[in-house]
Amino acid sequence: MTVPHDSWAAGYDHLYEASFGAFYRQLTQATLQVITRAQSAPARVLDFGAGTGRLALPLAARGYEVTAVDPSAQMLAALAQKPGAGGITTHVGRMQDFRSEGSFDLATCVFTVLLYLLTEEDLVQSIVAAARALRPGGQFLLDIPSRRLFQDAGYSDDSCARRVRITPVTRQIFDYEETSSIQVGGQTRHFEDRFQIRYWPSGFVRAVLLENGFDLVRDLSADFAATGSEYLLLRRR
């Protein structure tokens, strides 16, 4: 089975920075601000879908004890090579398979992580895994991608080119296909990736959260309207 982003982890940061630029950085800063206001350091933070460390690294630099979880070993390997990664614990695995008993103060599942969960069982088990990992009263920051994000996209400049095709399979399931290239040291490196993603209705996700131990603290969607996702801060009962 293809693990999303494994094949182009080496070019991931460059491609996303080129594609989204200032918006990408502003979103990261806004998300960090929510986290630091919700739970001050030092605290234990669990970052689901950590990727190459967009949240994990700055949180660790601020004094948080961070565990970064991602199904892509290559993405976490890229994280581990960066300055400041030495204090971050990494765990290669899916969110729904993560096991920890009530030791974290805050967990994150943002930047469209939910769309990689393809079945209702995956979604429920992922929410249960987050609840199990958090102490009572621990907080959970989650985003729910809207349907408008499920569309083709592209970008190109002198250093890179991206082409993303999103093809419906059913009303909820989509094929994601990415073809990208970047210029590195005068040479062109090509990356390809293909996997499936799923649209989750907000009402359904909210019901699963409520049924599995989470109460809404604050709906932050208006503050993140430009992302095309709902942002929720929740608390474990």
Protein Blocks (a to p, Z undefined) as FASTA:
>chain_A
ZZehklmmmmmmmmmmmmnmmmmmmmmmmmmmmmmmmpccddddddehklnopmmmmmmm
nopacddddfblklmmmmmmpghilmpccdeddfklpccehkafbdcdeehllmmpmbfk
lmmmmmmmmmmmpcghiacddddddfklmccdddddfkbccddddddfblmbccdddddd
ddeehiacddddddddddddfklmmmmmmmnopacfbdcklmmmmnopacdddddZZ
